[in-house]
Amino acid sequence: MIYGYAILKKKRETYGLPYYCSDEWGDYFEVPKVRLFSNKVERDNAIEIEKKNNPGYYVGENILPFTTKSNQGKLRIIT
């Protein structure tokens, strides 16, 4: 298995519309960082460091942990 996390940043696109048309604005997410690890302990430690460095980040909201299946892809992590 491969463990990792992604940092999500919510962005808002106004399409040049004024504030009173804010219902037509669009929200989307950018993924500025994805980190991969060979085990869950390393991933959890890195998430804790990420939360310390960025106090506004929360797991499940800004930090999204994930796990892949062992037979998925051909990614090899060399330590």
VMD Tcl script that builds the backbone (N, CA, C; Angstrom):
set m [mol new atoms 237]
animate dup $m
set s [atomselect $m all]
$s set {name element resname resid chain x y z} {
  {N N MET 1 A 0.832 -1.180 0.000}
  {CA C MET 1 A 0.000 0.000 0.000}
  {C C MET 1 A 0.877 1.245 0.000}
  {N N ILE 2 A 0.349 2.281 -0.563}
  {CA C ILE 2 A 1.025 3.576 -0.563}
  {C C ILE 2 A 0.133 4.552 0.180}
  {N N TYR 3 A 0.720 5.259 1.123}
  {CA C TYR 3 A -0.008 6.224 1.936}
  {C C TYR 3 A 0.393 7.627 1.499}
  {N N GLY 4 A -0.515 8.558 1.645}
  {CA C GLY 4 A -0.184 9.929 1.277}
  {C C GLY 4 A -1.236 10.899 1.767}
  {N N TYR 5 A -0.978 12.158 1.471}
  {CA C TYR 5 A -1.966 13.191 1.755}
  {C C TYR 5 A -1.860 14.276 0.701}
  {N N ALA 6 A -2.947 14.990 0.542}
  {CA C ALA 6 A -3.010 16.109 -0.392}
  {C C ALA 6 A -3.462 17.347 0.368}
  {N N ILE 7 A -2.894 18.486 0.010}
  {CA C ILE 7 A -3.313 19.766 0.573}
  {C C ILE 7 A -4.330 20.369 -0.397}
  {N N LEU 8 A -5.480 20.757 0.119}
  {CA C LEU 8 A -6.538 21.357 -0.700}
  {C C LEU 8 A -6.674 22.831 -0.344}
  {N N LYS 9 A -6.775 23.666 -1.356}
  {CA C LYS 9 A -7.031 25.091 -1.143}
  {C C LYS 9 A -8.274 25.473 -1.931}
  {N N LYS 10 A -9.237 26.032 -1.231}
  {CA C LYS 10 A -10.494 26.426 -1.864}
  {C C LYS 10 A -10.311 27.790 -2.529}
  {N N LYS 11 A -10.719 27.880 -3.769}
  {CA C LYS 11 A -10.630 29.117 -4.539}
  {C C LYS 11 A -12.023 29.502 -5.020}
  {N N ARG 12 A -12.204 30.765 -5.271}
  {CA C ARG 12 A -13.490 31.263 -5.747}
  {C C ARG 12 A -13.281 32.013 -7.060}
  {N N GLU 13 A -14.056 31.654 -8.060}
  {CA C GLU 13 A -14.026 32.321 -9.353}
  {C C GLU 13 A -15.257 33.215 -9.457}
  {N N THR 14 A -15.030 34.519 -9.651}
  {CA C THR 14 A -16.157 35.463 -9.695}
  {C C THR 14 A -16.662 35.698 -11.109}
  {N N TYR 15 A -15.899 35.291 -12.110}
  {CA C TYR 15 A -16.265 35.491 -13.519}
  {C C TYR 15 A -16.528 36.959 -13.842}
  {N N GLY 16 A -15.966 37.875 -13.051}
  {CA C GLY 16 A -16.151 39.304 -13.281}
  {C C GLY 16 A -17.518 39.830 -12.868}
  {N N LEU 17 A -18.281 39.004 -12.151}
  {CA C LEU 17 A -19.624 39.418 -11.735}
  {C C LEU 17 A -19.553 40.198 -10.425}
  {N N PRO 18 A -20.462 41.159 -10.209}
  {CA C PRO 18 A -20.453 41.926 -8.959}
  {C C PRO 18 A -20.928 41.074 -7.777}
  {N N TYR 19 A -20.815 41.650 -6.571}
  {CA C TYR 19 A -21.144 40.924 -5.352}
  {C C TYR 19 A -22.603 40.477 -5.300}
  {N N TYR 20 A -23.523 41.302 -5.802}
  {CA C TYR 20 A -24.940 40.921 -5.721}
  {C C TYR 20 A -25.274 39.743 -6.637}
  {N N CYS 21 A -24.347 39.332 -7.479}
  {CA C CYS 21 A -24.524 38.128 -8.301}
  {C C CYS 21 A -23.686 36.968 -7.751}
  {N N SER 22 A -23.408 37.003 -6.456}
  {CA C SER 22 A -22.512 36.007 -5.872}
  {C C SER 22 A -23.059 34.583 -5.952}
  {N N ASP 23 A -24.349 34.408 -6.196}
  {CA C ASP 23 A -24.908 33.062 -6.365}
  {C C ASP 23 A -24.343 32.380 -7.605}
  {N N GLU 24 A -23.884 33.150 -8.566}
  {CA C GLU 24 A -23.368 32.595 -9.810}
  {C C GLU 24 A -21.845 32.432 -9.790}
  {N N TRP 25 A -21.208 32.808 -8.682}
  {CA C TRP 25 A -19.769 32.594 -8.554}
  {C C TRP 25 A -19.509 31.103 -8.404}
  {N N GLY 26 A -18.344 30.664 -8.783}
  {CA C GLY 26 A -18.020 29.245 -8.683}
  {C C GLY 26 A -16.886 28.986 -7.704}
  {N N ASP 27 A -17.018 27.929 -6.921}
  {CA C ASP 27 A -15.961 27.508 -6.005}
  {C C ASP 27 A -15.303 26.254 -6.565}
  {N N TYR 28 A -13.987 26.171 -6.409}
  {CA C TYR 28 A -13.259 24.987 -6.838}
  {C C TYR 28 A -12.061 24.796 -5.908}
  {N N PHE 29 A -11.447 23.636 -5.991}
  {CA C PHE 29 A -10.301 23.317 -5.147}
  {C C PHE 29 A -9.045 23.179 -5.995}
  {N N GLU 30 A -7.937 23.721 -5.487}
  {CA C GLU 30 A -6.624 23.493 -6.070}
  {C C GLU 30 A -5.879 22.529 -5.172}
  {N N VAL 31 A -5.004 21.733 -5.756}
  {CA C VAL 31 A -4.182 20.793 -4.997}
  {C C VAL 31 A -2.726 21.209 -5.192}
  {N N PRO 32 A -2.196 22.090 -4.314}
  {CA C PRO 32 A -0.824 22.564 -4.493}
  {C C PRO 32 A 0.248 21.565 -4.046}
  {N N LYS 33 A -0.120 20.584 -3.213}
  {CA C LYS 33 A 0.894 19.646 -2.708}
  {C C LYS 33 A 0.289 18.268 -2.507}
  {N N VAL 34 A 1.018 17.254 -2.972}
  {CA C VAL 34 A 0.682 15.852 -2.712}
  {C C VAL 34 A 1.968 15.179 -2.256}
  {N N ARG 35 A 1.908 14.477 -1.143}
  {CA C ARG 35 A 3.088 13.771 -0.635}
  {C C ARG 35 A 2.751 12.298 -0.464}
  {N N LEU 36 A 3.702 11.437 -0.810}
  {CA C LEU 36 A 3.524 9.995 -0.740}
  {C C LEU 36 A 4.523 9.395 0.234}
  {N N PHE 37 A 4.074 8.321 0.928}
  {CA C PHE 37 A 4.908 7.662 1.934}
  {C C PHE 37 A 4.737 6.158 1.818}
  {N N SER 38 A 5.734 5.438 2.334}
  {CA C SER 38 A 5.666 3.982 2.259}
  {C C SER 38 A 4.923 3.358 3.431}
  {N N ASN 39 A 4.709 4.122 4.514}
  {CA C ASN 39 A 3.931 3.561 5.616}
  {C C ASN 39 A 3.070 4.650 6.271}
  {N N LYS 40 A 2.119 4.184 7.053}
  {CA C LYS 40 A 1.122 5.078 7.648}
  {C C LYS 40 A 1.718 5.982 8.725}
  {N N VAL 41 A 2.698 5.498 9.472}
  {CA C VAL 41 A 3.303 6.277 10.553}
  {C C VAL 41 A 4.011 7.508 9.997}
  {N N GLU 42 A 4.770 7.332 8.921}
  {CA C GLU 42 A 5.448 8.465 8.292}
  {C C GLU 42 A 4.448 9.500 7.797}
  {N N ARG 43 A 3.360 9.015 7.180}
  {CA C ARG 43 A 2.334 9.935 6.684}
  {C C ARG 43 A 1.700 10.720 7.824}
  {N N ASP 44 A 1.359 10.037 8.903}
  {CA C ASP 44 A 0.720 10.717 10.033}
  {C C ASP 44 A 1.650 11.726 10.682}
  {N N ASN 45 A 2.945 11.408 10.766}
  {CA C ASN 45 A 3.915 12.355 11.309}
  {C C ASN 45 A 4.036 13.581 10.406}
  {N N ALA 46 A 4.039 13.375 9.105}
  {CA C ALA 46 A 4.126 14.501 8.167}
  {C C ALA 46 A 2.875 15.368 8.233}
  {N N ILE 47 A 1.720 14.762 8.445}
  {CA C ILE 47 A 0.478 15.542 8.586}
  {C C ILE 47 A 0.549 16.406 9.838}
  {N N GLU 48 A 1.072 15.850 10.936}
  {CA C GLU 48 A 1.212 16.637 12.165}
  {C C GLU 48 A 2.162 17.818 11.963}
  {N N ILE 49 A 3.247 17.604 11.243}
  {CA C ILE 49 A 4.177 18.701 10.947}
  {C C ILE 49 A 3.502 19.753 10.073}
  {N N GLU 50 A 2.731 19.311 9.104}
  {CA C GLU 50 A 2.013 20.239 8.216}
  {C C GLU 50 A 1.015 21.079 9.014}
  {N N LYS 51 A 0.324 20.452 9.980}
  {CA C LYS 51 A -0.621 21.203 10.815}
  {C C LYS 51 A 0.092 22.197 11.720}
  {N N LYS 52 A 1.291 21.850 12.213}
  {CA C LYS 52 A 2.051 22.781 13.045}
  {C C LYS 52 A 2.522 23.987 12.242}
  {N N ASN 53 A 2.979 23.741 11.024}
  {CA C ASN 53 A 3.494 24.824 10.186}
  {C C ASN 53 A 2.389 25.720 9.640}
  {N N ASN 54 A 1.187 25.192 9.516}
  {CA C ASN 54 A 0.045 25.942 8.987}
  {C C ASN 54 A -1.133 25.760 9.941}
  {N N PRO 55 A -1.272 26.600 10.964}
  {CA C PRO 55 A -2.295 26.400 11.991}
  {C C PRO 55 A -3.736 26.390 11.470}
  {N N GLY 56 A -3.984 26.933 10.301}
  {CA C GLY 56 A -5.351 26.959 9.768}
  {C C GLY 56 A -5.744 25.694 9.027}
  {N N TYR 57 A -4.834 24.741 8.880}
  {CA C TYR 57 A -5.129 23.505 8.157}
  {C C TYR 57 A -5.757 22.490 9.105}
  {N N TYR 58 A -6.789 21.805 8.626}
  {CA C TYR 58 A -7.474 20.776 9.402}
  {C C TYR 58 A -7.578 19.508 8.573}
  {N N VAL 59 A -7.386 18.360 9.211}
  {CA C VAL 59 A -7.506 17.081 8.522}
  {C C VAL 59 A -8.963 16.890 8.108}
  {N N GLY 60 A -9.168 16.512 6.863}
  {CA C GLY 60 A -10.510 16.336 6.328}
  {C C GLY 60 A -11.051 17.573 5.644}
  {N N GLU 61 A -10.489 18.730 5.963}
  {CA C GLU 61 A -10.934 19.969 5.332}
  {C C GLU 61 A -9.861 20.505 4.385}
  {N N ASN 62 A -8.661 20.724 4.889}
  {CA C ASN 62 A -7.556 21.207 4.072}
  {C C ASN 62 A -6.520 20.125 3.783}
  {N N ILE 63 A -6.411 19.157 4.669}
  {CA C ILE 63 A -5.469 18.047 4.495}
  {C C ILE 63 A -6.292 16.777 4.304}
  {N N LEU 64 A -6.100 16.139 3.149}
  {CA C LEU 64 A -6.884 14.955 2.832}
  {C C LEU 64 A -5.970 13.728 2.776}
  {N N PRO 65 A -5.960 12.882 3.830}
  {CA C PRO 65 A -5.145 11.666 3.790}
  {C C PRO 65 A -5.785 10.612 2.884}
  {N N PHE 66 A -4.948 9.817 2.226}
  {CA C PHE 66 A -5.471 8.760 1.363}
  {C C PHE 66 A -4.546 7.556 1.391}
  {N N THR 67 A -5.073 6.422 0.937}
  {CA C THR 67 A -4.327 5.172 0.833}
  {C C THR 67 A -4.660 4.550 -0.512}
  {N N THR 68 A -3.661 4.021 -1.194}
  {CA C THR 68 A -3.913 3.336 -2.464}
  {C C THR 68 A -3.786 1.837 -2.251}
  {N N LYS 69 A -4.318 1.079 -3.165}
  {CA C LYS 69 A -4.209 -0.371 -3.095}
  {C C LYS 69 A -2.838 -0.799 -3.607}
  {N N SER 70 A -2.381 -1.939 -3.170}
  {CA C SER 70 A -1.040 -2.393 -3.530}
  {C C SER 70 A -0.925 -2.720 -5.013}
  {N N ASN 71 A -2.016 -3.096 -5.666}
  {CA C ASN 71 A -1.941 -3.467 -7.074}
  {C C ASN 71 A -2.275 -2.299 -8.001}
  {N N GLN 72 A -2.304 -1.106 -7.485}
  {CA C GLN 72 A -2.698 0.062 -8.266}
  {C C GLN 72 A -1.455 0.789 -8.767}
  {N N GLY 73 A -1.291 0.851 -10.055}
  {CA C GLY 73 A -0.180 1.594 -10.637}
  {C C GLY 73 A 1.157 0.887 -10.472}
  {N N LYS 74 A 2.207 1.542 -10.909}
  {CA C LYS 74 A 3.545 0.972 -10.813}
  {C C LYS 74 A 4.466 1.919 -10.079}
  {N N LEU 75 A 3.958 2.611 -9.095}
  {CA C LEU 75 A 4.752 3.559 -8.327}
  {C C LEU 75 A 5.637 2.810 -7.340}
  {N N ARG 76 A 6.936 3.148 -7.337}
  {CA C ARG 76 A 7.861 2.545 -6.377}
  {C C ARG 76 A 8.475 3.683 -5.565}
  {N N ILE 77 A 8.460 3.525 -4.265}
  {CA C ILE 77 A 9.072 4.502 -3.372}
  {C C ILE 77 A 10.398 3.933 -2.896}
  {N N ILE 78 A 11.479 4.624 -3.176}
  {CA C ILE 78 A 12.804 4.191 -2.769}
  {C C ILE 78 A 13.243 5.051 -1.592}
  {N N THR 79 A 13.550 4.406 -0.466}
  {CA C THR 79 A 13.948 5.162 0.721}
  {C C THR 79 A 15.442 5.158 0.885}
}
mol reanalyze $m
mol bondsrecalc $m
mol representation Tube
mol addrep $m
